[in-house]
Each structure stands twice: as structure tokens, then as C-alpha cells.
């Protein structure tokens, strides 16, 4: 990943066991210093300290008031604070080339809340998505709040940012990706997608809660789909929608790939 592609040079304080541990494991950020609460005892601490020593990071034990003054409004620190730089970001072409088909990319249009972004990043990483496509504007930095909300998953997930999302989607379509747009009002159901679509490379496009996709961005959608709702609620929040869609696509892809392999085996003499 290219350091020149970092969104900014701003440093942040990663706090909490999972964000700190995953940042140390992933080694994608530039890391500067680890501070621990004096007398801290956690089962993960030996691995955290071993990783910090291996990276040559300064490790300081500090009293509670000093740690709180350092992290400010960063939330529950769990006795840990890791000073870190930004996550390096890829170009669109680099992101599109990751992994093997069927690739899944997730693109966000106007998702500005760090909690939602972090939750979506966690789902992306857990479901095996190849990466996350964000915009330069109307999207938060991948700092402490996003890392905490993702339970550290963002430390592993490849990310690209683009100036113009519609143009980026058109480029991906030219490269052979289908664009799936999530819309609670769409006539097509997630569960009725044909196999020929499910087995191809795809971009799952999600918009901001309430506003949805901007019209120009929605114009790039090949298949608008909704999550069928069996109760009284009309829709899910954006992170829950991402979870349902991504795991359903992963399930369908695995089944279709297994079925094709079984068919080839039956044809072999």
C-alpha cells in the first residue's frame, strides 16, 4: 500500500483492546507509542506487549488521569492507548484487483457517521469482502472512532477513496463488476438474484440512512435490491443491511461455486 495515498498525516489515539491489538497485528499504520494504565492486567496484555517490543515501540505506564487526559473524548480506553498514523489507502485500480473472483467491494455514498462506518467495516472484513470504497468528502477519517466501532476490523480492510463515486462505479462496471444498489423500495429482492449475477464480481452500494443513494450515483446501479422484511419495520439500518446483503451474497457464491464444481466432476470420465 502506498504511503503517498494516505488521506492525511493526522495522528490519532487508538484505544481499547481490540483496536490496539489489531493495529499491532496488521502493521498497516505508522505506530509511535503505546501507553498503558499502571497495574493493568488483561489476558491480551502479553501479546500486546510482545508485538510492541517486536516493532520497537516505546511503552509507558501512566496513571489513570494522565491516560484520560491523553485520549480525551475517545471513549472507554480499557487501559490502552496507541498513538498511530492514518491507514494507507489504495487506488481504485489496486482495490479492484484484490482477491479472486467473485470479488465483493462495498461502496458507501454519504455514510458520515463513524459508528455506522465502523460497523460496516466489521461486516465487510468478517464476510470476506475484498475492500471498501469511500469518497474523499462526506465520509469520516479512519481514526479512533471508526477503529473502535469496527472492533479493529478496519485495521485489516483494504480501502480506497475517490473524488467522484459515480465515475469510480462506471470504471468498475467497465472492468466487469455488477453494481448492486440497496434500496428498501426496490422491486427486486436480494433473495431472487439470478445465479449468473451472484457469481460475478460485484459492488454493493449503500447510501446514508434516510437520504439513501444520491440520484446520480443511483444511476450506476445494475440491480436495485431490497432486503425482504417480514415484520412491521419498513427497513434496517445501513450496517444491518450490509450484514444481510454481504453474507447472503457470500452464501450464494459459495453454493454456486460448489454446484459448478460438482457438475464438472460428474462430467469427467
Beta strands, then each sheet from edge to edge (+ up, - down):
strand 1: 12-15
strand 2: 31-37
strand 3: 58-62
strand 4: 80-84
strand 5: 104-109
strand 6: 131-135
strand 7: 159-162
strand 8: 178-182
strand 9: 202-207
strand 10: 223-225
sheet 1: 1+ 4- 2+ 3+
sheet 2: 7+ 6+ 5+ 9+ 8+ 10+
end
